[in-house]
Amino acid sequence: MTPTPPAVNPPAHYEHTNRLAQEKSPYLLQHAHNPVDWYPWGEEAFEKARREKKPIFLSIGYSTCHWCHVMERESFENEEVAALMNSRFVNIKVDREERPDVDRVYMTFVQATTGGGGWPLNVWLTPTLKPFVGGTYFPPEDRYGQPSFRKVLLRISDAWEKDRAKISESGNQIMTALAHSANTPAEGAGKVDAKLIDAAYQQIARGYDARDGGFGGAPKFPRPVTLNFLFRVYNRSAPDSEAGDAALGMALFTLRKMAAGGMHDQLGGGFHRYSVDAQWRVPHFEKMLYDQAQLASAYLDAYQITGDLRYEAIARDTLDYVRRDLTDVGGGFYSAEDADSLTTAGGKEKAEGAFYVWTKEEIDKALGEYAELFDYQYGVEAAGNAPEGSDPQGEFRGKNILYERQTFA
């Protein structure tokens, strides 16, 4: 006879405990003490939605996602918002790293219907799991041109009560269309010829930012696969061809601008996830293992092509960061480093990038007579150096994000 395990009582400071407390995912456990009646993805939640004829609210994220943390603090920890969610929806939390299959289906829906995507990924489903409304982050009040999360909940709930049959049919049509799109082979699928490569190159070149490097505007992602493609366009081109030289120039300039920006950790090495501005100055501070792997490879390609030691140094500091901070003592790798970190050593409060930003006073105290030279090289300012418009929540006010304003020489 198997003994019954003792009941696990939450610590006294937890007012709420939901079903996620029984899960293994770090992300789901982060939400285990929300007042929201969260369910993990599974038949228990689906059956409840069918039995009660309620729509499902599906929220997908991962443990190191900054805006997932923000939405939790603003909405999922709010008693009134949680009560509204609990009374009108069946609420499901999914870790995209645990269930990439579920994430892929509903991310495809949100991208197809809104033109964008990201995490947190918030989608409303029929009880038969067909999506009908979706988006990413929703603020607690109307701002950023977005309605508040509470307002969205009320509108969707009211629409469901008034016209659930039409909504259900719409969800069926959407999923049928997405399935058809996914199963329809692209014209010429499987054939990669010179025409296709040239068309891809021309599309990339049209989006190239000749002033700051990279492709497109803010937010700006590193896109190492694009850089790899440009290196290969250069490699297959005739010697001194215009297209080959241009492809190499775009890739190398982008790598240099990224390395000089705040998206590159100037002290500890490695790269943050992306830049919220077009100049690579203000990063979204999480660090992903897969970014380090792909960017180290891109910088090594640049070094092998040019022999320029600057690229070798960036590849080395990226791999040193992985070895130091993303490698477990048992030999495994951590998938990511959280965007939010403690504001004070030993404290409990966290803020985005707190570990990576500095006041001028902190730098002066640490470096003494060398602070002036350091400030000159890394763009440190007494009032902080976050560009206007790149810090909507004011988290970096008075703080400095280190970037290479001047070379050491």
N, C-alpha and C positions, 0 to 999 in steps of 0.2 A: 504493500500500500504506500503510495507516494504521499509524504506529509504535505499539508497545506502550508504554503509560505506565509509568514506573518504579514499582516497588513502594513503597508508603508504609509505612515502619516506624514503629510507635508510639514515643513518647519512652521513654527507658530506665526512667522511674519507673512506667510502666504495666506491671503484671504480666500483665494479661489484655486481649485485644481480641476483640470478637465482631462479628457481621455488621452490627450497627448503625453501625459506623464508616464504612460506605459510604453511609449515608443523608444526607439534607439537613436533616431536621427537627431543630431545636435540642433538643427533648425526647428524641428517639431518640439523638442524639449524647451527651447527658448520661449515657446508660446503655451507651455503647460499650465501656467498660472494666470493666464488672461481670464477675464470674466466671460469672454466669448465661449460658447459651448462647442468647441472645436471637435470635429471628428477627423481621424485619419482617412485617407482614401480607401474605401472598401465597402463591402456589401451592407454593413450595418447602417451607414449613412445613406446609401442609395435606397434601401428598403424604407427608411424613415421618410425620405422625400416622397417616395411613391405612395406610402400609406397616408401621409398627411397632405399630399398634393401641394407640396411647397417647392419653390425653386431652390436650387443649390447655389450657395455662394462659395466659389472655389478660389482660394488664395495660394499662389505658388511663389516660393522664394528660396533662399539658401542662407546659411548661417553667417556669412561674412558680408551680406548685402546691406549697405548703408540705408538706402531708402526703404528697405523692408523694416529695419529697426525704427526708422522715423515714423512709418505708418503704424507700427505696433504701438509706439508711445502715444501718438496723437489720437488713434482711433480704437485699436483693439484692447487697450487698457482702460478705455473710457467706459464707465458703467452704463451711461445712457445709450451710447452707440451699441454696446454689447447687448443690452436689453432689446434694442430694435432688431439687431441681427438675429438674436435667439428666438424672438417671437415670430419673425416673418420668413426666415430662411433656415435651411440646413447648411451648416458652415463646415467646410472641409479645408484642411491645411495640407499642402504637399511640399516636400523638399525636392527641388528640381534635380539635385545631385543623387537622390535616392530613386526618383521616378522620372528619368529623362523622357521616357515614352509618353507619359501623361503631359509633361511640360511641352513636348514637341507638338502634340495635337492642338492644344489650346493656344500656344504661341502662334501657330500657323493661322488660327482663326483671328486672333487679335491683329496680327500684321496685315492680314488680308482685308480686314474691315476698318482699321484705323490708319494704316500706313506706317505704323511704328510698333515697337515692342520693347520689352525689358522687364525688369523685376523691381518691386513685386508685380506679379502678373495676377490680375483680379478679373475673374470671369463668372458670369451668371449663367447657370445651366438649367434646363428642364429636368424633371425627375428621371428622364431617360438619358441624361448626360449630354444632351445637345446644347451647344452654346448659343446664346442669343444677344448678349451684351458683354463687352469686355474692355479692359483698359489696363493701365499700369498704376502708378501712384495717384491717389486721390487725397487732397488736403483736407484738414478738418473744417476749414471755412473756405468760402469762395475766394480763390486767388490763383495766380499764374494763368488766368484765363480758363480755369477749371472750376466746375461746381464742387461743393463740399461733398465728402463721402456720405454724410448723413442725407443730404439732398438726393444723391444718386440712389441710395437705398430706398428712400420713400417713393421716388418716381418709379423704380423698377417694381417694387412691391405693389403699388397701385395699378400699374399696367398689367401685372400678372393677375390680379384679382378681377380686372375688368375684361381682359381678353386673352386668357391663357391658351385657348385653342389656337388662335392666330399666332401667338408667340411660339407654341410648340411646332406648328407647321413651318414657321419661319426657320426654326432651329433645324428641322429635318432637311429643308431645302439647302441651308448653308452647308451642312455636313455632306450632303450629296454632291454639291458643287465642289467642295474642297477635295473630296475623294476622287472625283472625276479629274480634277486638275492634277492631283498627285499621281494618278495612274496614266495620264496622257503623256507619251514620250515627246520630248522636245524635237523640233524639226532637225534632222541631221544628227540625232543623238548617237553618241559613240564615235563620231568622226571629228577629229581635231586636226584641221588642216591650216594652211597658212592664212587663208581668209578669216577663219574664226579667231586665230591668234591676233591678227591685225585688228579685227573689230574690237576685241577685248582691250587691246592696247590703246586704241583711239578713245574708247569710253573712259578708261582710267586717266588718260592724258587730259581729257576735257574737264575732269574734276580735280585736277592737280592745283594745289595752292602754291604758286611760285614765290610768294613772299615768306610764308611760314612753314612750308613743307606740309606733307600729308595730303589728304584728299577730302574735299568738301569743307564745310564750315563746322562750327561748334554744335554739339560736342564732337571732339575729334579723337578717333580711335587709332591705335598704332597700325593695324592691318598688315601684319607681317606676311600673310599669304600674297597680298598685292605686291609687296616689295620683292618677294621670291620670284613672282611672275616677271617683274621688270628686269631682274638680274638675268633671267633666262631669255628674255627678249634680247637683251644685250649680247648674251653668249651665242645665240644662234644667228645674229646679224652679221653681215659682211663687215670686214675691218673698216673702221672709220665711217660706218653708215650713220646717217643723220638720226634715224629712229633708234638705233642701238645706243648711240651716245646720249640721246635725250632720255631713254629709259634708265640708263645707268645714272645720269645726273639727277633725275627725280628721286630715285631710291637713295642715293648717297646723301643728297641734301636733306631729305626727310629724316634719315637716321641721325644726321648731325643736329638738326633742330630738335628732335625728340630728346637726344642726349643732353642738350643744353637746357631743356625746360624743367619745370617743377614736376612734370610727370615722371622724370627720372630721379630716383633718390640719390641726391648729390653726395650724401654722406655714407649711406649704407649699401648702395648699389641696388640694382634691379629697377623694375618699372611698376608704377601704379597702373590701374586698369585703363583709364582714359583721361583726357583733358576736357574740362567743362568749357574752356575757351579755345579759340582758334590758334593761340600762340603757344600751346603746350605748357602754360604757366601754372594753372590751378588744376590739380588732378582730382579725380575721384579716388580716394586714398586706399581702396582695397588693392591687394596684390594677388594675382592669380598665377598658379604654377604654370598653366599652359601658356600664358603670355611670356613668362621668363624663358621657357623652352624655345618658343618660336622666335623671340627677339634675339636671344643669344645666337641662334643659328643664322639669322639675318645679318647680325654684326660680324660674325665670322666669315660669311660670304663676302661682305664688303672688304674685310681685311685681306682675304685671299685674292680678291680682284685687284685691289689698289696697293697693298703692302703698307697702308697707313696705320700706324700703331694706335691712333685714336680709336679705331673700331675694335681692335684687339682688346684695348683696355676696358671698353664698355662690355664686351662679351665676357671678359674675365670678372668684372665686378658684379655682373648679373648672376653668373654661375657661383661666385663666392657667396652672394646673398642666399641663393637656394641652398647651398651646402650648410650655411650658418643658421638660417632661420626657417627654412621649409623642409628640413630633413630631420626625421625622427631618429632617436638614438638606436632604434631597432633596424634602421636602414630604409624605412618607407618614406614617402613624401607627403607633406600636407598639401591639400589642394588649393588653399588660399589663406590669406591673412586678412583679418577683419578691417573694414574701413574705419570703424570706430575704435578708439583706444582710451585708456584712462587719462583723465585730465591732470591727476596728481598721483605720484607713486603711492601705492597702498590705499588709494581712495576707491570710491564706488561709481562716481559720475564718469560718463564717457561722452566723447564728442568726436565728430569726424576728423581724422588726421591729427588728433591731439599729440600723438607721439612724434609727428614729423614737422610741427610748426613751432616757431621760436619768437619770443619778443626780443627786441634789441637788447634789453637789459640782461636777459639770460645769456645772450651771446657775449656781451661785454664781460660779464662775470666769469664765463668759462674761458675766454681767450685773452683777457687783459690787453696788453699792448698790441697783440696781433689782430684784435677785433676790427680795426679800421680797414686793414687789407682784406680780411675775410668779407666784411660788409660790402666792400667795393666789388669784389669778385662775384659774390652771390646775391647781389641786389637787395641787401637788407636795408630797411628804412625804419626810422623811429616810430612812425605811425602805422607800420605794417605795409606789405607790398602786394596784397591781392588786388588785381585790376578791378576797376569799377564795373559792376554788373556781373561779376563772376562769383559773388558770395551772397546770394539772395537771403540766406538765413543769418548772415552776420557772424558765422562761426569763426571766421579768420580775422575779425576786426582787431587791429593792433598786433597781429601776428605776421610772421614772415615765412613764406614758402620758398625754400632755397632754389635758385636757378642760376645758371651761368650767365651773368650779365657781362662779364669780361673774362677773357681767358687768363690763365695764371701768368702767361708771359706778359 
